[in-house]
Amino acid sequence: MRIIMRNIVTNVTAAGYCVVSCVAALCCLMQIACADEVADFYKGKTFTIVVGHEVGTGFDIYARTLARHLGRHIPGNPNVVVQNMNGASGLVSANWLYNLAPKDGSVMATFVQSVPFEPLYGNAAARFDPAKSTWIGNLEESIGVCGVSKASGITRFDELLNKETILAGTGSTGPLGKASLAVKNLLGAKIKLVTGYAGSASVRLAIQRGEVAGICGLPMSTITSFWKDDYESGNFKPIIQLSGRPQPQLGGIPHVDDFAKSEEDRQVMGLIFGTLALGRLYVSTPGVPRERTAALQAAFIATAKDPAFLEDAVKTQIDVSAMTGAEVEAFIARISSSSPRVIERARQAYRND
């Protein structure tokens, strides 16, 4: 009887191994088929990166650097091109992507990190749902600052608490203007905001011409690259850090967290300024087939680690500290779960009166 039972168990075990082996082989074949399908889709096609800002901004430079290398990592090696769709501080491109762009994984967009949170604040002009978008990744966890020109005569942040100073912004939904208003309303800075500039490149020219004294919400990566001459010459000086850990290179300037008086204050400031961590995010449409989503997310991270891309980034003077699509999605979901009171306080911080 023992011999019979042992034979039965052996036969059953062998059959189990056979089933497992067949399942594994089937899964492998399915993965190969999916990979072939993705490669067949992209082969000979053009993949488009839409930049929601003007030519010459950090978003534009990052996208064009990415475009030179991304195609090597997407199955089928499509041609990658960049198109600019400027308007409403990135909101125009976000609405177009969500509602009008092909939902087949042939396009993605990049715009300022404040855009995904516009529906959270009840902005009726934001016609998209970030929870349904396809997040591809983020190329840089930005450190945001406020800075002023040497010609402004301001050398420290606390001087803004007593002296009215003109700062520049883009549209009503842009982080440059929003950051200025939040610093004004939360910290008591005497800021007069002038909006209507197309982007940071236009603001830089306005500062150089003396039209405005400075700007808030600008990433340090932009300052140390595209604004490098002004920064190193002392013609442009950061005076307060808005996000991230305190940076030694900033010489001990105050951090916005220093002004928080309660846990709720910290949450409000995190909602307003913490989103700067999504410095160069990339997103595709809702409804992208799962296999293509996975391929694009993998290609994005592979590009961010590609030595040729990183060498190009050094030459272009852009910083790279990448986040995966899953990390971006989780970050946006966490921020979007802020309490109604915190959201309302943040909304009030953006008032311009």
Secondary structure as GFF3:
##gff-version 3
##sequence-region A 1 353
A	DSSP	alpha_helix	2	42	.	.	.	ID=ss1
A	DSSP	beta_strand	46	51	.	.	.	ID=ss2
A	DSSP	alpha_helix	58	70	.	.	.	ID=ss3
A	DSSP	beta_strand	79	84	.	.	.	ID=ss4
A	DSSP	three_ten_helix	88	90	.	.	.	ID=ss5
A	DSSP	alpha_helix	91	99	.	.	.	ID=ss6
A	DSSP	beta_strand	107	110	.	.	.	ID=ss7
A	DSSP	three_ten_helix	115	117	.	.	.	ID=ss8
A	DSSP	three_ten_helix	119	121	.	.	.	ID=ss9
A	DSSP	three_ten_helix	130	132	.	.	.	ID=ss10
A	DSSP	beta_strand	134	138	.	.	.	ID=ss11
A	DSSP	beta_strand	144	149	.	.	.	ID=ss12
A	DSSP	three_ten_helix	150	152	.	.	.	ID=ss13
A	DSSP	three_ten_helix	157	161	.	.	.	ID=ss14
A	DSSP	beta_strand	165	168	.	.	.	ID=ss15
A	DSSP	alpha_helix	175	187	.	.	.	ID=ss16
A	DSSP	beta_strand	191	194	.	.	.	ID=ss17
A	DSSP	alpha_helix	200	209	.	.	.	ID=ss18
A	DSSP	beta_strand	214	219	.	.	.	ID=ss19
A	DSSP	alpha_helix	220	223	.	.	.	ID=ss20
A	DSSP	alpha_helix	228	233	.	.	.	ID=ss21
A	DSSP	beta_strand	236	241	.	.	.	ID=ss22
A	DSSP	three_ten_helix	248	250	.	.	.	ID=ss23
A	DSSP	three_ten_helix	256	259	.	.	.	ID=ss24
A	DSSP	alpha_helix	263	273	.	.	.	ID=ss25
A	DSSP	three_ten_helix	274	277	.	.	.	ID=ss26
A	DSSP	beta_strand	281	284	.	.	.	ID=ss27
A	DSSP	alpha_helix	290	305	.	.	.	ID=ss28
A	DSSP	alpha_helix	307	316	.	.	.	ID=ss29
A	DSSP	beta_strand	323	324	.	.	.	ID=ss30
A	DSSP	alpha_helix	325	336	.	.	.	ID=ss31
A	DSSP	alpha_helix	340	349	.	.	.	ID=ss32
###
